Amino acid sequence: MAEAETVAAAATKVDVDKYREAAVERWESDLSELEQRNRNESHPEDSVLFVGSSSIRRWDDIASDVSPYPVIQRGYGGAKWSDVAVFIDRLVRPHQFRAVVFFVGNDIRGKDDDKTPQEVAGLFSYVLQRVRQHDAKAPVFYVAVTPTNARFAAWPDIKAANRAARAVCDQADHTYFVGTESLFLDSRGQPREELFVDDQLHLNRDGYVRWAAAIKSHLDTVLDGAN
């Protein structure tokens, strides 16, 4: 709880502007494409909004996998939490929704510019606050970053970021953490290669089936309980 309180307080100190120029340069065309989809598509007000990086964008069977919940799919490329923080109003405010699911997997990759687990959780807390300004009570789900062979050298830091984000979820109202680690590690604690495409980073169909089951289980538990 103390960790979550510290991170939540730090959200008010997150300097989103320092990420803005790079985010706009890299992702403005992708955001414009998503906004064009907003103009071309219509969705019921009880939809579940999925926001995040390429695992959301590449989820071709998302509508059937989370049925009967109607879906708004808004994933793009290699998004980081810093990018989502910059664009959060454009990603969320055009929509009415029953719940929001976030999966953002690129802030910690084993690179020199990786964020710390605390920075990841602070950015998530900032994003959560912006969502709450749009909808005070809609359930928000944070899907844990998956262990993968491509980034397994960074797994200790990724796992620490998952823990820090979970602490935020545990403290915040109507906010839920979706753990996935046990689904993607084998008995030796190694990523299950058979659940990923050749890059050993993105899920294949079998991986999506497992991922979807975990997410939908949480949707069922929370949304059925809200009826």
C-alpha positions, -999 to +999 in steps of 0.1 A: +000+000+000+028+024+008+044+018-026+010+025-043+005+057-024+040+069-033+034+061-070-001+077-070+013+109-055+041+109-080+016+108-109+009+145-103+046+151-109+049+132-141+064+155-168+045+144-198+058+173-219+093+158-219+080+129-239+057+149-262+080+159-291+094+123-296+059+108-293+043+131-318+072+126-343+070+089-340+033+082-336+013+111-350+004+093-382-008+063-362-029+084-340-044+101-370-053+067-385-070+058-352-089+090-352-100+083-388-113+049-375-133+068-348-150+087-376-157+057-397-168+032-369-196+032-345-197+012-312-222+006-285-218+025-253-212-007-234-181-016-254-147-025-239-120-002-251-086-019-256-057+005-257-020-003-261+009-015-282+013-041-310-002-070-291-035-051-291-031-040-327-022-075-339-051-092-321-071-102-351-096-123-333-103-099-305-140-096-312-146-133-310-121-139-282-138-115-257-174-120-269-201-112-259-184-079-250-183-054-279-148-042-286-131-009-295-096-019-306-071+010-304-036-004-304-006+009-323+030-002-331+056-002-303+037+021-280+052+029-246+035+042-215+051+076-221+034+077-255+001+066-241+004+094-215+009+120-242-020+108-263-044+095-236-071+121-242-071+114-279-072+077-272-100+077-246-122+108-248-138+101-282-154+069-267-181+058-244-173+025-229-181+000-201-144-007-193-109+000-205-081-026-209-045-014-213-015-035-225+017-015-231+048-036-234+077-016-246+090+006-218+115-020-205+134-039-233+169-043-219+180-010-236+198+020-223+167+042-225+145+018-205+123+033-178+125+022-143+096+001-128+087+032-108+085+054-139+063+028-156+039+027-126+039+065-123+030+069-160+002+044-156-011+062-126-011+094-146-030+077-174-054+064-149-061+098-136-068+111-171-092+083-177-110+091-144-115+127-156-135+112-185-152+084-167-150+082-129-161+046-124-156+025-155-134-005-146-098-001-158-076-032-164-038-033-165-026-064-183+008-075-171+037-074-195+043-110-207+076-128-202+092-134-237+124-149-249+132-118-269+133-097-238+140-123-211+173-106-201+151-077-189+125-099-172+136-090-136+129-053-143+097-061-163+085-082-134+093-054-110+073-030-132+044-054-131+045-055-093+046-017-091+016-014-115-002-040-094+003-019-063-014+010-081-043-012-091-046-025-056-049+011-042-071+027-069-109+023-071-123+002-100-088-007-112-076-043-117-044-061-125-045-090-149-016-113-142-003-135-171+031-147-159+021-182-150+005-188-184+036-180-204+064-196-183+071-234-183+080-255-153+116-243-155+106-207-153+114-201-190+091-185-216+070-210-236+084-207-271+054-225-286+031-195-277+050-169-297+056-162-334+092-165-348+103-132-332+097-147-298+081-114-288+045-114-302+019-140-295+008-166-320-028-178-321-022-203-292-007-175-272-037-152-278-061-179-268-044-181-233-041-143-231-077-138-240-089-163-215-071-145-187-084-111-197-119-123-203-120-141-169-113-107-153-139-090-174-165-116-165-157-113-128-157-075-126-184-067-152-208-094-142-205-082-106-213-047-117-246-057-132 
